[in-house]
Amino acid sequence: MDEEKFNMSLRKFLKQVGVTSQREIEQFVRSGDFSGQELKVKMVLSAEGTDFSHTVEGKISTQ
């Protein structure tokens, strides 16, 4: 495995996930009345064709 290519590909994917996820969450929050509330969020990452699954849960303050 070419570590440099793998690392670059992984970083590119994670950047895309971060940017698009932030945009979607911002649009969702702005579309409703969530001011002062806390959103419970969950991100599930999986790899098609494998048994890989990773879940991250957290809270986002809208104050």
Phi and psi in degrees as a GROMACS rama.xvg file:
@    title "Ramachandran Plot"
@    xaxis  label "Phi"
@    yaxis  label "Psi"
@TYPE xy
-84.4944  104.151  ASP-2
-58.8736  -39.7504  GLU-3
-66.0359  -45.3434  GLU-4
-64.5578  -42.0211  LYS-5
-60.401  -48.0177  PHE-6
-60.4818  -43.8538  ASN-7
-65.6084  -42.3732  MET-8
-64.5911  -42.4165  SER-9
-63.5983  -45.7221  LEU-10
-61.7644  -40.5616  ARG-11
-62.4916  -43.6593  LYS-12
-63.4121  -47.0322  PHE-13
-64.9  -35.0536  LEU-14
-64.2978  -44.0417  LYS-15
-61.7954  -43.6785  GLN-16
-60.9115  -46.7382  VAL-17
-63.0703  -47.7701  GLY-18
-66.2686  -48.0811  VAL-19
-69.5318  -36.6069  THR-20
-65.0933  -43.3425  SER-21
-61.2407  -44.1961  GLN-22
-60.7442  -45.1854  ARG-23
-65.097  -42.2481  GLU-24
-65.41  -43.5777  ILE-25
-60.4339  -44.773  GLU-26
-63.2808  -41.3752  GLN-27
-62.7956  -47.4934  PHE-28
-64.2596  -41.7385  VAL-29
-70.9814  -20.7553  ARG-30
-81.0028  -10.9317  SER-31
-133.451  -175.532  GLY-32
-100.178  83.3875  ASP-33
-111.671  10.2624  PHE-34
-57.4495  129.134  SER-35
79.6675  1.24994  GLY-36
-97.2237  167.988  GLN-37
-117.061  126.456  GLU-38
-94.1126  128.39  LEU-39
-88.2876  123.514  LYS-40
-122.956  156.209  VAL-41
-144.443  135.03  LYS-42
-119.3  126.745  MET-43
-114.074  123.153  VAL-44
-109.663  130.701  LEU-45
-140.505  161.078  SER-46
-118.676  115.695  ALA-47
-53.5997  135.388  GLU-48
82.522  4.87702  GLY-49
-130.555  174.189  THR-50
-97.2103  15.0929  ASP-51
-71.7488  130.757  PHE-52
-152.29  134.996  SER-53
-138.655  129.459  HIS-54
-118.529  134.591  THR-55
-122.564  127.996  VAL-56
-119.662  148.284  GLU-57
-165.694  -173.904  GLY-58
-130.141  142.771  LYS-59
-121.48  121.45  ILE-60
-81.9973  137.205  SER-61
-109.009  19.2067  THR-62
